[in-house]
Amino acid sequence: MTRTPRIALAALMLVVGLFAGYFIGYYNISEWPPKPRAGPPRLLEELEKTEGNRLRPETLAETAANLDEVLLAPERRGRFRVVLATVERLDAPGIQTAMAALERVPMSLDRVLAAHLLMQRYAELDPRGALHFVEQLPTWRRGFGSASAFGAWAATDPEAAAAHFVQNRSSAGAGWGGPQAVNGAAVAIATEWARANPEAAMDWALELPPETANQALHAIYREWTAADPATAVKRAAELELAPEQRSAVFEQIAGQWSQTDPQAAVLWAMNLPAEEASQALVRSVGGWAQRAPAEAAAYLDAEPSAAFSETVAAVAGSWAEEAPPEAAAWLATQTDESAKSPAVQRVIDSWARLDPEAASAWLTEQPAGPSRDEGIVGLSNAVLGSDPEAATLWASVIEDNMARALQVKRAAREWLRSEPEAAAEWLRGGAVPAEWTAELLANGQ
């Protein structure tokens, strides 16, 4: 008879114990097996029978108190119909009850979404009360709650939300979740305000402390560029900002604009002053490559001044996600080694995870040099987890001594863990310097 190893058996007993503890805590043991709970099927039936798709008041209170059972039920679309029907009619005490019920739900996207909807509803009813409630939450949850509350407040009254933020930022910041949460709340206000009045939102953001202002400005220009790129670009050029702030704003514009009109975004970036053009061009070309990598590649071919390491890597990396052979073939036509070398590693890494044999064959055909070395590093990294022997053998043919040393040692350590005898025999065979062998074998032992 096959015997279960003691470690595995202990692990199995632990898992069983944890699940038993969960069910004993969740259900009264005298009720085992548990009785059917009131869940989405009955609630959906009530929704469909009532006028306006609404739950009865007594059902509403019951659902708020047992929102955890709704979220843990099968059929996601149905349970969220119930959640939405519940949230839109809850008062402040009902929201607090529902938030308490969420504490019984394991962390998941559904729980986060439900909490966000609840805090938005609370802020619609009583924004200051919602923020006071946030201050009573565990510290790690306050940031999410304050951003949700400020965002909902700003959607209806951005001036009041912004004024409250400025007046209470220093004293209430910890209650909102700390410095990062304060910045998150500013971003939530800026995002909503920019949709209605980006000029006013920008004036407010410029008066904030530098780090908070930077994040708020990014949100404003993301929204502004999506709605009216021409005006956003014009106003950004007029801003009196520190060089780093200005470059960051231009990057945000370039990234957002490239999602709707990449050619216009690239043309704009190309005409910026040199100190601001580089990163804006990377963002705009990168956004173009995400939508149409072949078009972005053709642009770089036609505009050599735009083809530097970061833009070439952005195009090749995006192209490799959908068509690695085409991306590799394009890279092979690039003559500037310094521009294409970093990109080769990204392409081969993506390709080798899909088809290592084809990636290896392509690399074998490439001439020696920095680009081939970068590609070998990418290939070695891609197969390291599944085939450390191949990763080590490839690493050993890297030409650059420093890069070869780093990659051989990294790959050989994995090989020694999985196949110590075979790896040790290869190392002693003289394929790598004796001092590397001594170091690896000493660490392996």
C-alpha positions as CSV (number, residue, x, y, z in Angstrom):
1,M,0.0,0.0,0.0
2,T,1.3,3.5,-0.9
3,R,2.0,5.5,2.3
4,T,1.3,9.2,2.4
5,P,4.5,11.0,3.4
6,R,4.1,12.4,6.9
7,I,4.7,16.0,5.8
8,A,2.0,15.8,3.1
9,L,-0.4,14.1,5.7
10,A,0.3,16.9,8.2
11,A,-0.4,19.5,5.5
12,L,-3.7,17.8,4.6
13,M,-4.8,17.7,8.2
14,L,-3.9,21.4,8.6
15,V,-6.1,22.2,5.5
16,V,-9.0,20.1,6.8
17,G,-8.6,21.8,10.2
18,L,-8.7,25.3,8.7
19,F,-11.8,24.5,6.7
20,A,-13.5,22.9,9.6
21,G,-12.7,26.0,11.7
22,Y,-14.1,28.2,9.1
23,F,-17.4,26.3,8.9
24,I,-17.7,25.9,12.6
25,G,-17.2,29.6,13.0
26,Y,-19.5,30.5,10.1
27,Y,-22.4,28.2,11.0
28,N,-23.7,27.1,14.3
29,I,-22.5,23.5,14.7
30,S,-26.0,22.4,15.7
31,E,-27.2,23.6,12.2
32,W,-24.8,21.3,10.3
33,P,-25.4,20.6,7.5
34,P,-26.2,24.3,7.1
35,K,-29.7,25.3,6.1
36,P,-30.2,27.1,2.8
37,R,-29.6,30.8,3.1
38,A,-31.6,33.6,1.5
39,G,-29.5,34.4,-1.5
40,P,-29.7,35.8,-5.0
41,P,-32.2,33.4,-6.5
42,R,-35.0,34.5,-4.1
43,L,-33.9,38.1,-4.2
44,L,-33.7,38.2,-8.0
45,E,-37.2,36.8,-8.1
46,E,-38.4,39.6,-5.8
47,L,-36.6,42.2,-8.0
48,E,-38.3,41.0,-11.1
49,K,-41.7,41.0,-9.5
50,T,-41.6,44.5,-8.0
51,E,-42.1,47.8,-9.7
52,G,-38.9,49.6,-10.6
53,N,-36.7,46.6,-9.9
54,R,-36.6,47.4,-6.1
55,L,-36.4,45.3,-3.0
56,R,-39.0,45.6,-0.3
57,P,-37.8,47.6,2.8
58,E,-37.7,44.5,5.0
59,T,-35.8,42.6,2.3
60,L,-33.5,45.5,1.9
61,A,-32.5,45.5,5.6
62,E,-32.1,41.7,5.5
63,T,-29.8,41.9,2.4
64,A,-27.6,44.6,3.9
65,A,-27.1,42.6,7.1
66,N,-26.3,39.5,5.1
67,L,-24.4,41.0,2.1
68,D,-21.6,38.5,2.7
69,E,-24.0,35.7,1.8
70,V,-25.0,37.5,-1.4
71,L,-21.4,37.9,-2.5
72,L,-20.5,34.3,-1.7
73,A,-23.4,32.9,-3.8
74,P,-23.0,31.5,-7.3
75,E,-23.8,33.3,-10.5
76,R,-21.9,36.6,-10.4
77,R,-24.2,38.6,-12.6
78,G,-27.2,37.8,-10.4
79,R,-25.5,38.6,-7.2
80,F,-24.4,42.0,-8.5
81,R,-27.9,42.8,-9.6
82,V,-28.9,42.3,-6.0
83,V,-25.9,44.3,-4.7
84,L,-26.7,47.3,-7.0
85,A,-30.4,47.2,-6.1
86,T,-29.4,47.2,-2.4
87,V,-26.8,49.9,-2.4
88,E,-28.8,52.5,-4.3
89,R,-31.5,52.5,-1.6
90,L,-29.5,52.1,1.6
91,D,-29.4,54.9,4.2
92,A,-26.2,55.7,6.2
93,P,-26.9,53.1,9.0
94,G,-27.7,50.5,6.4
95,I,-24.4,51.2,4.7
96,Q,-22.6,50.7,7.9
97,T,-24.4,47.4,8.4
98,A,-23.5,46.3,4.9
99,M,-19.8,47.3,5.4
100,A,-19.7,45.2,8.6
101,A,-21.1,42.2,6.6
102,L,-18.3,42.6,4.0
103,E,-15.8,41.9,6.7
104,R,-17.0,38.2,6.5
105,V,-16.1,38.0,2.8
106,P,-12.6,36.9,1.7
107,M,-10.6,39.6,-0.1
108,S,-11.6,39.6,-3.7
109,L,-12.5,41.9,-6.6
110,D,-16.2,41.4,-5.7
111,R,-15.6,42.6,-2.2
112,V,-13.6,45.6,-3.3
113,L,-16.2,46.6,-5.8
114,A,-19.0,46.2,-3.3
115,A,-17.1,48.3,-0.7
116,H,-16.5,51.0,-3.4
117,L,-20.2,51.2,-4.3
118,L,-21.2,51.4,-0.6
119,M,-18.7,54.2,0.1
120,Q,-19.8,56.1,-3.0
121,R,-23.4,55.8,-1.8
122,Y,-22.5,57.0,1.7
123,A,-20.7,60.1,0.2
124,E,-23.7,60.9,-1.9
125,L,-25.9,60.9,1.2
126,D,-23.5,62.5,3.7
127,P,-19.9,63.1,2.5
128,R,-18.6,64.3,5.8
129,G,-20.3,61.5,7.6
130,A,-18.8,59.0,5.1
131,L,-15.3,60.4,5.8
132,H,-15.8,60.2,9.5
133,F,-16.9,56.6,9.0
134,V,-13.7,55.9,7.1
135,E,-11.6,57.1,10.1
136,Q,-13.1,54.3,12.1
137,L,-12.0,51.6,9.7
138,P,-8.8,49.6,10.1
139,T,-5.8,51.6,8.9
140,W,-5.1,49.5,5.8
141,R,-8.6,50.1,4.5
142,R,-8.9,53.8,5.0
143,G,-7.1,54.8,1.9
144,F,-9.6,53.0,-0.3
145,G,-12.6,54.4,1.6
146,S,-11.4,58.0,1.6
147,A,-10.7,57.9,-2.2
148,S,-14.1,56.4,-2.9
149,A,-15.8,59.0,-0.7
150,F,-14.0,62.0,-2.1
151,G,-14.5,60.8,-5.6
152,A,-18.3,60.5,-5.1
153,W,-18.4,63.9,-3.4
154,A,-16.4,65.6,-6.2
155,A,-18.7,64.2,-8.8
156,T,-21.5,66.3,-7.5
157,D,-19.8,69.2,-5.7
158,P,-16.1,69.3,-6.5
159,E,-15.5,72.7,-4.9
160,A,-16.8,71.6,-1.6
161,A,-14.9,68.3,-1.7
162,A,-11.7,70.2,-2.7
163,A,-12.2,72.8,0.1
164,H,-12.8,70.1,2.7
165,F,-9.6,68.2,1.5
166,V,-7.4,71.3,1.8
167,Q,-8.9,72.3,5.2
168,N,-8.4,68.9,6.7
169,R,-5.5,67.3,4.8
170,S,-3.0,67.9,7.6
171,S,-5.1,67.1,10.6
172,A,-7.2,64.2,9.2
173,G,-4.6,62.7,6.9
174,A,-3.8,59.8,9.2
175,G,-7.5,59.1,9.6
176,W,-7.8,58.9,5.8
177,G,-5.1,56.3,5.6
178,G,-1.8,58.2,5.6
179,P,0.3,60.1,3.0
180,Q,-0.4,57.8,0.1
181,A,-4.1,57.8,0.9
182,V,-4.1,61.6,1.0
183,N,-2.6,61.7,-2.5
184,G,-5.2,59.1,-3.6
185,A,-8.0,61.3,-2.3
186,A,-6.5,64.3,-4.2
187,V,-6.4,62.2,-7.4
188,A,-10.1,61.2,-6.9
189,I,-11.1,64.8,-6.6
190,A,-9.0,66.0,-9.5
191,T,-10.3,63.2,-11.8
192,E,-13.9,64.1,-11.2
193,W,-13.4,67.8,-11.2
194,A,-11.4,67.7,-14.5
195,R,-14.4,66.1,-16.2
196,A,-16.5,69.1,-15.4
197,N,-14.0,72.0,-15.2
198,P,-10.3,71.1,-15.9
199,E,-9.2,74.8,-15.6
200,A,-10.6,75.1,-12.0
201,A,-9.2,71.7,-11.1
202,M,-5.8,72.6,-12.4
203,D,-5.8,75.9,-10.4
204,W,-6.6,74.0,-7.3
205,A,-4.0,71.3,-7.9
206,L,-1.2,73.8,-8.4
207,E,-1.7,75.0,-4.8
208,L,-1.2,71.6,-3.3
209,P,2.2,70.3,-1.9
210,P,4.5,69.2,-4.7
211,E,4.0,65.4,-4.5
212,T,0.3,65.7,-4.2
213,A,0.1,68.3,-6.9
214,N,2.0,66.1,-9.3
215,Q,-0.4,63.2,-8.9
216,A,-3.4,65.5,-9.1
217,L,-2.1,67.1,-12.3
218,H,-1.5,63.7,-13.9
219,A,-5.1,62.8,-13.3
220,I,-6.3,66.2,-14.6
221,Y,-4.3,66.0,-17.8
222,R,-5.3,62.4,-18.4
223,E,-9.0,63.4,-18.3
224,W,-8.5,66.7,-20.1
225,T,-6.4,65.1,-22.9
226,A,-9.1,62.4,-23.4
227,A,-11.8,65.0,-23.9
228,D,-9.9,67.9,-25.6
229,P,-6.3,67.2,-26.4
230,A,-5.7,70.5,-28.3
231,T,-6.7,72.7,-25.3
232,A,-4.9,70.4,-22.8
233,V,-1.7,70.7,-24.8
234,K,-2.0,74.5,-25.1
235,R,-2.6,75.0,-21.4
236,A,0.2,72.6,-20.4
237,A,2.7,74.6,-22.5
238,E,1.7,77.7,-20.6
239,L,2.2,76.2,-17.1
240,E,5.1,77.5,-15.0
241,L,6.3,74.3,-13.5
242,A,9.6,72.8,-12.4
243,P,11.3,70.9,-15.3
244,E,10.5,67.5,-13.8
245,Q,6.9,68.4,-13.2
246,R,6.6,69.7,-16.7
247,S,8.1,66.6,-18.3
248,A,5.8,64.4,-16.2
249,V,2.7,66.3,-17.4
250,F,3.8,66.0,-21.0
251,E,4.4,62.3,-20.5
252,Q,0.8,62.0,-19.2
253,I,-0.6,63.9,-22.2
254,A,1.4,61.8,-24.7
255,G,0.3,58.5,-23.1
256,Q,-3.4,59.4,-23.1
257,W,-3.4,61.1,-26.5
258,S,-1.7,58.1,-28.1
259,Q,-4.8,56.0,-27.2
260,T,-7.0,58.0,-29.5
261,D,-4.7,59.7,-32.1
262,P,-1.2,58.3,-31.9
263,Q,0.1,60.0,-35.0
264,A,-0.9,63.4,-33.6
265,A,0.6,62.6,-30.2
266,V,3.9,61.5,-31.8
267,L,4.0,64.6,-34.0
268,W,3.4,66.9,-31.0
269,A,6.1,65.1,-29.0
270,M,8.6,65.4,-31.8
271,N,8.2,69.2,-31.7
272,L,8.8,69.6,-28.0
273,P,12.0,71.1,-26.7
274,A,14.7,68.5,-26.5
275,E,14.7,68.1,-22.7
276,E,11.0,67.3,-22.8
277,A,10.6,65.5,-26.1
278,S,12.4,62.2,-25.2
279,Q,10.0,60.7,-22.6
280,A,6.9,62.2,-24.2
281,L,8.0,60.5,-27.5
282,V,8.5,57.2,-25.7
283,R,5.0,57.3,-24.2
284,S,3.4,58.3,-27.5
285,V,5.2,55.8,-29.6
286,G,4.6,53.2,-26.9
287,G,0.9,53.9,-27.0
288,W,0.8,53.7,-30.8
289,A,2.7,50.3,-30.6
290,Q,0.0,48.9,-28.3
291,R,-2.6,49.6,-30.9
292,A,-0.7,49.1,-34.1
293,P,2.9,47.9,-33.7
294,A,3.6,47.5,-37.4
295,E,2.5,51.1,-38.0
296,A,4.6,52.4,-35.2
297,A,7.6,50.4,-36.5
298,A,7.1,51.9,-40.0
299,Y,7.1,55.4,-38.4
300,L,10.4,54.8,-36.7
301,D,11.9,53.5,-39.9
302,A,10.8,56.6,-41.7
303,E,11.9,58.9,-38.9
304,P,15.3,57.8,-37.7
305,S,15.6,60.7,-35.2
306,A,12.7,59.1,-33.2
307,A,14.3,55.6,-33.2
308,F,16.4,55.4,-30.0
309,S,16.6,52.6,-27.5
310,E,13.5,53.3,-25.5
311,T,11.2,53.8,-28.5
312,V,12.6,50.8,-30.4
313,A,12.1,48.7,-27.2
314,A,8.5,50.0,-26.8
315,V,7.6,49.0,-30.3
316,A,9.3,45.7,-30.4
317,G,8.1,44.7,-26.9
318,S,4.4,45.4,-27.8
319,W,4.8,43.7,-31.2
320,A,6.3,40.6,-29.6
321,E,3.3,40.1,-27.4
322,E,1.2,39.3,-30.4
323,A,3.7,38.3,-33.2
324,P,7.2,37.6,-31.9
325,P,8.6,36.5,-35.3
326,E,7.6,39.7,-37.0
327,A,9.0,41.8,-34.1
328,A,12.3,39.9,-34.3
329,A,12.4,40.3,-38.1
330,W,11.9,44.0,-37.8
331,L,14.7,44.3,-35.2
332,A,17.0,42.4,-37.5
333,T,16.7,45.3,-40.0
334,Q,17.8,47.9,-37.4
335,T,21.4,49.0,-37.9
336,D,21.9,51.0,-34.7
337,E,23.2,48.4,-32.2
338,S,22.7,50.8,-29.2
339,A,19.0,51.3,-30.1
340,K,18.1,47.7,-30.8
341,S,20.1,45.7,-28.2
342,P,17.7,46.3,-25.2
343,A,14.8,45.5,-27.5
344,V,16.1,42.1,-28.5
345,Q,16.1,40.8,-25.0
346,R,12.4,41.8,-24.6
347,V,11.4,40.2,-27.8
348,I,13.3,36.9,-27.2
349,D,12.0,36.7,-23.6
350,S,8.4,36.9,-24.9
351,W,9.0,34.6,-27.9
352,A,10.8,31.9,-25.9
353,R,7.9,31.6,-23.5
354,L,5.7,30.7,-26.4
355,D,8.1,28.8,-28.7
356,P,11.6,28.4,-27.3
357,E,12.8,26.3,-30.3
358,A,11.9,29.0,-32.8
359,A,13.4,31.7,-30.6
360,S,16.6,29.7,-30.3
361,A,16.8,29.1,-34.1
362,W,16.4,32.8,-34.8
363,L,19.2,33.7,-32.2
364,T,21.5,31.1,-33.8
365,E,21.3,33.0,-37.1
366,Q,22.1,36.4,-35.6
367,P,25.6,37.8,-35.9
368,A,27.7,38.1,-32.8
369,G,27.5,41.3,-30.9
370,P,25.6,43.1,-28.1
371,S,22.2,42.5,-29.6
372,R,22.8,38.7,-29.8
373,D,24.1,38.8,-26.2
374,E,21.0,40.6,-25.0
375,G,18.8,38.0,-26.9
376,I,20.6,35.1,-25.2
377,V,20.0,36.7,-21.8
378,G,16.3,36.9,-22.7
379,L,16.2,33.3,-23.8
380,S,18.1,32.0,-20.8
381,N,15.8,33.9,-18.4
382,A,12.7,32.6,-20.3
383,V,13.6,28.9,-20.0
384,L,15.4,29.0,-16.7
385,G,12.4,27.7,-14.7
386,S,11.6,24.8,-17.1
387,D,15.0,23.9,-18.5
388,P,17.9,25.2,-16.4
389,E,20.4,23.1,-18.3
390,A,19.5,24.8,-21.6
391,A,19.5,28.2,-19.8
392,T,23.1,27.6,-18.6
393,L,24.4,26.3,-21.9
394,W,23.0,29.3,-23.7
395,A,24.4,31.7,-21.1
396,S,27.9,30.2,-21.6
397,V,28.1,31.5,-25.2
398,I,27.5,35.1,-24.3
399,E,30.4,37.1,-25.6
400,D,30.5,39.9,-23.1
401,N,32.5,38.6,-20.1
402,M,30.6,40.5,-17.4
403,A,27.1,39.6,-18.8
404,R,28.2,36.0,-19.3
405,A,29.4,35.7,-15.7
406,L,26.2,37.0,-14.3
407,Q,23.9,34.9,-16.5
408,V,26.0,31.6,-16.2
409,K,26.0,31.9,-12.4
410,R,22.3,32.6,-12.2
411,A,21.4,29.7,-14.5
412,A,23.9,27.3,-13.1
413,R,22.6,27.8,-9.6
414,E,19.1,26.7,-10.7
415,W,20.6,23.7,-12.6
416,L,22.6,22.7,-9.5
417,R,19.3,22.7,-7.5
418,S,17.4,20.5,-9.9
419,E,20.2,18.2,-11.2
420,P,23.3,18.7,-9.0
421,E,25.3,15.8,-10.5
422,A,24.8,16.7,-14.1
423,A,25.4,20.4,-13.4
424,A,28.6,19.8,-11.4
425,E,29.9,17.5,-14.1
426,W,29.4,20.2,-16.8
427,L,31.0,22.9,-14.6
428,R,34.1,20.7,-14.0
429,G,34.4,20.1,-17.8
430,G,36.0,23.5,-18.3
431,A,33.3,25.3,-20.2
432,V,33.6,28.2,-17.8
433,P,36.5,29.6,-15.8
434,A,37.7,27.6,-12.9
435,E,37.0,30.3,-10.3
436,W,33.3,30.4,-11.4
437,T,33.1,26.6,-11.0
438,A,34.7,26.7,-7.5
439,E,32.3,29.5,-6.4
440,L,29.2,27.7,-7.8
441,L,30.1,24.3,-6.4
442,A,31.0,25.8,-3.0
443,N,27.6,27.6,-2.8
444,G,25.8,24.5,-4.0
445,Q,27.2,22.4,-1.3
